[in-house]
Amino acid sequence: MKQETPLFDSGFDSNSVTKTIKTVGRSLGFQHVGIATIDLEQAQKRLQQWLEQGRHGEMAYMESHGRKRWRPEELVENTRSVISVALNYWPDNGDKDVADVAIDPWQLLEDGTRGYISRYALGRDYHKMMRKRLKKMAQMLEAEIGSFGYRVFVDSAPVLEKPLATQAGIGWIGKHTNIINKDSGSWFFLGEIYTDLPVEGDHESIDHCGTCTRCIDVCPTAAITAPYKLDARLCISYLTIELKGAIPEALRPLIGNRIFGCDDCQLICPWNRFAQPSEESDFSTRHGLDQPDLLELFNWDEAQFLNRTEGMAIRRIGHEQWLRNIAVALGNSKPDEAQKSVVIEVLKIQFSDASPMLAEHIEWAINQLNLPNLNQ
């Protein structure tokens, strides 16, 4: 929290400050701006149950920091309200209508020669960019309303950003556990400013999922075990990004060609028909990674990987995990007989210098390719 926090007197105009917060936020390109209270008791109960069931897998950080995660005033002293913002990231491929973008994600997911990368990761890593913009927002607010205490967060601390976004009226937590906005779908990043401003919270978003279960039905690994309940250990985003060791063998065939994350539950969501491409150039697709050739990616050495993923979220998984994911995708690719020999040869070349973990996945991929192809 920024120091020199002022004492707010009886002349403090909460409504005027709230209006200023939203005006400034939208002027900086945030599609949605809202204010949340710091009462997260219900969210804390859901988190505790999820952790007790072990559904966070190897994400030990979810257990860290104790009460600070659900008590903002203990994470940042004097916090009285939280500004929550949303920034659209759906990559612009030249069409304004998301349904008509140049590359159909569903067709890409059926193309065994190409890899699928979660749409949020196709451009620049959003963390630094959003953090910088939130700091600018706070500074602009100070110029308008005077000095106040604040600290900004973008997925960078024990912050329950989804419950806060719901309280701030940004959207509701859907059955797939992502935030959905009635007017713009779910393709957006979240960020927060913890403040000592005594402003009232917005109306909490109402759930509009109704009886729809499309996200549950489409999940390749059945990771959405029930409405609003996600087992991260089964989620392809967890398996390809958070999990550092071997992917459970039973789950590998279900991953298909998804080599970094998974979007199926968002792609199928009816509310995303209202989503619009991002106007942020930073989120534009880099290096043709919206429809990359799997063999080309598998041939990247570590230097190429680091160079071509510089400034991107993909880089965080490292070269070995990148190759692990691509090996699984190649094993699922179902090439014809002529192409199969090429794929196997490329896999064998990498096998000679692979670590035990990577070698296991390459060997699995080769065995998969040698199975009878019942689709031919």
DOMI-306562 format. One line per 2 residues: number of its first residue (from 1); for each residue x, y, z of C-alpha. Coordinates in Angstrom, 3 decimals. Layout:
DOMI-306562
NUM	X Y Z ~ ...
//
This chain:
DOMI-306562
1	0.000 0.000 0.000 ~ 1.301 3.409 -0.934
3	2.175 5.394 2.161 ~ 0.886 8.769 3.403
5	-2.694 7.554 3.402 ~ -5.003 10.481 4.130
7	-7.874 10.493 6.581 ~ -11.142 10.724 4.689
9	-13.465 13.260 6.270 ~ -17.222 13.522 6.217
11	-17.006 15.556 3.023 ~ -15.776 12.563 1.024
13	-18.155 12.048 -1.906 ~ -18.291 8.299 -2.529
15	-20.564 8.533 -5.570 ~ -18.365 11.120 -7.268
17	-15.208 9.079 -6.622 ~ -16.868 5.930 -7.949
19	-17.858 7.731 -11.138 ~ -14.306 9.043 -11.547
21	-12.832 5.574 -11.047 ~ -14.957 4.118 -13.828
23	-14.399 7.022 -16.202 ~ -10.621 6.878 -15.786
25	-10.532 3.098 -16.102 ~ -12.508 3.064 -19.329
27	-10.416 5.886 -20.763 ~ -7.402 3.571 -20.404
29	-9.044 0.816 -22.437 ~ -10.454 -1.423 -19.712
31	-13.741 -2.827 -20.992 ~ -15.189 -3.221 -17.505
33	-14.444 -1.416 -14.243 ~ -16.143 -2.150 -10.938
35	-15.689 -1.881 -7.190 ~ -15.775 -4.803 -4.765
37	-16.071 -4.976 -1.015 ~ -13.516 -7.002 0.922
39	-15.957 -9.583 2.297 ~ -14.777 -12.883 0.790
41	-16.109 -15.296 3.400 ~ -18.106 -17.434 0.948
43	-15.209 -17.557 -1.528 ~ -12.920 -18.633 1.300
45	-15.174 -21.590 2.139 ~ -15.192 -22.747 -1.491
47	-11.406 -22.399 -1.712 ~ -10.828 -24.362 1.476
49	-13.030 -27.211 0.277 ~ -11.246 -27.297 -3.094
51	-7.840 -27.440 -1.397 ~ -8.928 -30.115 1.085
53	-10.016 -32.280 -1.840 ~ -6.561 -31.891 -3.393
55	-7.990 -30.570 -6.646 ~ -5.225 -27.980 -6.994
57	-2.693 -30.697 -7.842 ~ 0.900 -29.428 -7.702
59	-0.120 -25.765 -7.412 ~ 1.146 -25.525 -3.838
61	1.059 -21.728 -3.988 ~ -2.732 -21.933 -3.701
63	-2.247 -23.097 -0.105 ~ 0.244 -20.369 0.772
65	-0.221 -17.030 2.566 ~ -2.971 -18.233 4.887
67	-5.779 -15.753 5.457 ~ -4.221 -13.073 3.251
69	-5.829 -14.672 0.215 ~ -9.377 -14.044 1.427
71	-8.734 -11.100 3.731 ~ -7.491 -8.216 1.536
73	-6.921 -5.999 4.597 ~ -4.326 -8.494 5.848
75	-2.533 -8.710 2.503 ~ -2.456 -4.907 2.171
77	-2.962 -2.929 5.351 ~ -5.843 -0.432 5.379
79	-7.563 -1.928 2.325 ~ -11.223 -0.884 2.334
81	-12.273 -1.482 -1.259 ~ -10.973 -3.170 -4.395
83	-11.145 -1.793 -7.929 ~ -11.558 -4.688 -10.381
85	-10.960 -4.305 -14.125 ~ -11.265 -6.485 -17.228
87	-9.193 -6.199 -20.403 ~ -10.284 -8.049 -23.545
89	-7.632 -10.272 -25.156 ~ -9.371 -12.160 -27.993
91	-6.847 -11.827 -30.866 ~ -7.946 -9.748 -33.837
93	-7.513 -11.725 -37.053 ~ -8.983 -9.066 -39.263
95	-12.688 -9.640 -38.608 ~ -14.847 -7.772 -36.136
97	-17.190 -10.686 -35.585 ~ -15.596 -13.326 -33.348
99	-17.689 -16.010 -35.020 ~ -16.034 -15.190 -38.357
101	-12.355 -14.894 -37.403 ~ -9.928 -16.044 -40.083
103	-8.920 -19.171 -38.166 ~ -11.724 -21.376 -36.859
105	-10.492 -22.803 -33.535 ~ -12.677 -25.897 -33.872
107	-11.195 -26.737 -37.264 ~ -7.716 -26.183 -35.844
109	-8.433 -28.629 -33.019 ~ -9.221 -31.278 -35.631
111	-6.013 -30.652 -37.617 ~ -3.450 -33.200 -36.439
113	-0.580 -31.432 -38.215 ~ -1.001 -28.199 -36.238
115	-0.922 -27.283 -32.581 ~ -3.485 -25.394 -30.551
117	-2.307 -22.677 -28.151 ~ -4.764 -21.028 -25.790
119	-5.839 -17.727 -27.326 ~ -4.700 -15.699 -24.314
121	-1.085 -16.740 -24.923 ~ -0.730 -15.846 -28.623
123	0.573 -12.337 -28.009 ~ 2.523 -10.516 -25.338
125	2.370 -11.725 -21.743 ~ -0.272 -9.521 -20.169
127	1.089 -9.285 -16.630 ~ 3.559 -6.393 -16.971
129	1.415 -4.524 -19.466 ~ -1.690 -4.613 -17.259
131	0.258 -3.844 -14.098 ~ 1.746 -0.761 -15.729
133	-1.696 0.367 -16.900 ~ -3.229 -0.137 -13.462
135	-0.486 1.984 -11.913 ~ -1.206 4.677 -14.470
137	-4.884 4.433 -13.582 ~ -4.113 4.941 -9.897
139	-1.904 7.935 -10.682 ~ -4.615 9.489 -12.843
141	-7.116 8.957 -10.052 ~ -4.816 10.728 -7.611
143	-4.667 13.695 -9.958 ~ -8.476 13.800 -9.881
145	-9.386 12.988 -6.270 ~ -6.177 13.486 -4.276
147	-3.702 11.117 -2.678 ~ -4.874 7.731 -1.450
149	-3.303 4.389 -0.526 ~ -3.191 1.675 -3.145
151	-1.416 -1.394 -4.509 ~ -1.979 -3.037 -7.892
153	-2.182 -6.751 -8.680 ~ -2.275 -8.777 -11.882
155	-2.226 -12.468 -11.011 ~ 0.828 -11.643 -8.903
157	-0.181 -12.290 -5.281 ~ -2.692 -14.271 -3.197
159	-5.718 -12.446 -4.609 ~ -9.117 -14.080 -5.182
161	-9.622 -12.175 -8.408 ~ -12.694 -14.048 -9.665
163	-14.829 -13.577 -6.522 ~ -13.717 -9.942 -6.416
165	-14.691 -9.485 -10.077 ~ -18.105 -10.992 -9.325
167	-18.629 -8.647 -6.378 ~ -17.546 -5.728 -8.563
169	-20.198 -6.547 -11.156 ~ -17.649 -7.525 -13.827
171	-19.347 -10.872 -14.376 ~ -20.418 -14.111 -12.762
173	-18.386 -17.269 -12.256 ~ -19.646 -19.693 -14.892
175	-20.024 -23.438 -14.567 ~ -16.506 -23.752 -16.054
177	-15.244 -21.488 -13.204 ~ -14.268 -18.618 -15.535
179	-15.787 -15.146 -15.291 ~ -18.512 -14.410 -17.856
181	-19.862 -10.975 -18.711 ~ -23.332 -10.746 -20.221
183	-22.232 -8.210 -22.846 ~ -18.742 -9.409 -23.739
185	-18.322 -13.073 -22.902 ~ -15.234 -14.361 -21.109
187	-12.185 -13.568 -23.247 ~ -10.604 -11.053 -20.860
189	-7.882 -10.670 -18.242 ~ -8.549 -9.433 -14.714
191	-6.602 -6.954 -12.611 ~ -7.104 -5.298 -9.238
193	-6.227 -2.156 -7.295 ~ -6.453 -2.591 -3.528
195	-7.310 0.818 -2.058 ~ -8.098 2.546 1.213
197	-10.920 4.485 -0.459 ~ -14.193 4.212 1.509
199	-16.366 3.711 -1.567 ~ -19.385 1.446 -1.821
201	-19.158 -1.796 -3.760 ~ -21.096 -2.413 -6.943
203	-23.995 -4.841 -7.205 ~ -22.775 -8.427 -7.401
205	-23.210 -10.045 -10.799 ~ -26.116 -12.446 -11.257
207	-25.516 -15.926 -12.661 ~ -26.926 -16.276 -16.181
209	-25.727 -19.805 -17.009 ~ -29.226 -21.181 -16.534
211	-29.583 -24.845 -17.461 ~ -26.741 -24.762 -20.016
213	-24.061 -27.435 -19.533 ~ -22.150 -27.050 -22.801
215	-18.854 -26.288 -21.069 ~ -19.177 -29.403 -18.923
217	-20.137 -31.594 -21.868 ~ -17.320 -30.383 -24.152
219	-14.418 -30.675 -21.683 ~ -12.039 -33.255 -23.231
221	-10.891 -34.677 -19.889 ~ -14.079 -34.217 -17.832
223	-12.191 -31.772 -15.601 ~ -15.413 -29.885 -14.834
225	-16.704 -32.538 -12.496 ~ -19.973 -30.723 -11.749
227	-21.329 -27.214 -12.289 ~ -18.864 -24.699 -10.817
229	-16.435 -27.443 -9.765 ~ -13.091 -27.903 -11.524
231	-10.513 -30.596 -10.800 ~ -7.298 -28.924 -11.945
233	-5.506 -32.279 -12.015 ~ -7.608 -33.220 -15.042
235	-7.606 -29.829 -16.759 ~ -5.537 -29.589 -19.961
237	-4.404 -26.078 -19.035 ~ -2.969 -27.504 -15.813
239	-1.469 -30.547 -17.528 ~ 0.300 -28.551 -20.248
241	1.350 -25.523 -18.167 ~ 1.395 -26.089 -14.399
243	2.375 -29.770 -14.296 ~ 6.155 -30.012 -14.561
245	6.585 -33.793 -14.642 ~ 5.023 -36.559 -16.672
247	1.467 -36.184 -17.918 ~ -0.615 -39.168 -16.733
249	-0.679 -41.651 -19.583 ~ -4.440 -42.143 -19.500
251	-4.949 -38.422 -20.132 ~ -2.508 -38.036 -23.027
253	-4.845 -39.212 -25.814 ~ -7.510 -36.777 -24.564
255	-5.216 -33.759 -24.952 ~ -5.292 -33.955 -28.738
257	-3.179 -31.201 -30.300 ~ -3.483 -28.741 -27.406
259	0.125 -27.832 -26.634 ~ -0.380 -24.854 -24.302
261	-3.640 -24.513 -22.459 ~ -7.184 -25.266 -23.565
263	-10.116 -23.051 -24.562 ~ -12.874 -25.562 -25.289
265	-15.116 -24.482 -22.415 ~ -14.918 -20.860 -23.548
267	-15.200 -21.619 -27.261 ~ -18.471 -23.455 -26.664
269	-19.972 -20.853 -24.315 ~ -23.005 -19.120 -25.885
271	-22.168 -15.844 -24.154 ~ -18.993 -15.524 -26.207
273	-21.044 -14.726 -29.273 ~ -21.003 -11.194 -27.843
275	-17.207 -11.070 -27.530 ~ -15.245 -8.623 -29.668
277	-11.620 -8.774 -30.838 ~ -9.161 -6.909 -28.657
279	-7.971 -3.491 -29.759 ~ -4.662 -4.043 -27.966
281	-1.816 -4.543 -30.444 ~ 0.175 -6.289 -27.702
283	-2.262 -9.198 -27.864 ~ -1.915 -9.698 -31.613
285	-0.687 -13.146 -32.638 ~ 3.090 -13.562 -32.871
287	5.113 -15.901 -35.124 ~ 2.043 -17.563 -36.648
289	1.384 -19.403 -33.388 ~ -2.371 -19.291 -33.899
291	-2.025 -22.257 -36.275 ~ 1.555 -23.565 -35.949
293	2.992 -26.637 -37.643 ~ 3.765 -29.229 -34.966
295	6.881 -30.643 -36.634 ~ 8.315 -27.172 -37.082
297	7.766 -26.371 -33.399 ~ 9.247 -29.701 -32.323
299	12.418 -28.862 -34.238 ~ 13.013 -25.627 -32.311
301	16.136 -25.895 -30.206 ~ 16.204 -24.144 -26.845
303	17.699 -20.950 -28.266 ~ 14.950 -20.749 -30.897
305	12.298 -21.424 -28.277 ~ 13.582 -18.649 -26.015
307	13.941 -16.221 -28.907 ~ 10.518 -16.813 -30.425
309	8.632 -16.815 -27.140 ~ 10.357 -13.756 -25.676
311	7.839 -11.601 -23.853 ~ 5.142 -14.289 -24.133
313	3.400 -16.414 -21.509 ~ 4.511 -19.573 -23.339
315	8.108 -19.019 -22.275 ~ 7.367 -19.773 -18.633
317	6.993 -23.520 -19.223 ~ 10.527 -23.910 -20.601
319	11.830 -25.815 -23.612 ~ 11.625 -29.334 -22.157
321	7.968 -28.999 -21.167 ~ 7.246 -27.409 -24.563
323	8.701 -30.475 -26.313 ~ 6.832 -32.785 -23.945
325	3.519 -31.196 -24.915 ~ 4.298 -31.293 -28.634
327	5.371 -34.946 -28.420 ~ 1.951 -35.798 -26.986
329	0.256 -33.833 -29.773 ~ 2.318 -35.652 -32.405
331	1.370 -38.962 -30.836 ~ -2.272 -37.966 -31.249
333	-1.862 -36.651 -34.811 ~ -3.056 -39.733 -36.807
335	-1.001 -39.041 -39.963 ~ -1.277 -41.135 -43.109
337	1.339 -43.839 -43.701 ~ 3.662 -41.597 -45.719
339	3.646 -38.804 -43.156 ~ 3.827 -41.199 -40.208
341	7.385 -42.236 -41.035 ~ 8.443 -38.571 -41.159
343	6.883 -37.847 -37.772 ~ 8.451 -40.912 -36.160
345	11.871 -40.008 -37.560 ~ 11.629 -36.483 -36.119
347	10.599 -37.912 -32.743 ~ 13.545 -40.338 -32.766
349	16.011 -37.528 -33.441 ~ 14.883 -35.700 -30.306
351	14.810 -38.948 -28.306 ~ 18.574 -39.403 -28.485
353	19.275 -36.330 -26.313 ~ 16.054 -36.227 -24.309
355	15.768 -36.212 -20.535 ~ 14.059 -39.268 -19.003
357	10.801 -37.331 -18.639 ~ 10.790 -36.127 -22.237
359	11.986 -39.503 -23.548 ~ 8.991 -41.160 -21.892
361	6.583 -38.934 -23.823 ~ 8.450 -39.345 -27.108
363	8.406 -43.115 -26.721 ~ 4.691 -42.973 -25.934
365	4.082 -40.863 -29.056 ~ 5.944 -43.331 -31.282
367	3.977 -46.225 -29.833 ~ 0.722 -44.331 -30.440
369	1.651 -43.691 -34.051 ~ 2.396 -47.372 -34.573
371	-1.042 -48.436 -33.364 ~ -3.541 -49.418 -36.086
373	-5.365 -46.317 -37.303 ~ -9.024 -47.292 -37.227
375	-9.998 -44.041 -38.974 ~ -8.260 -44.933 -42.209
//
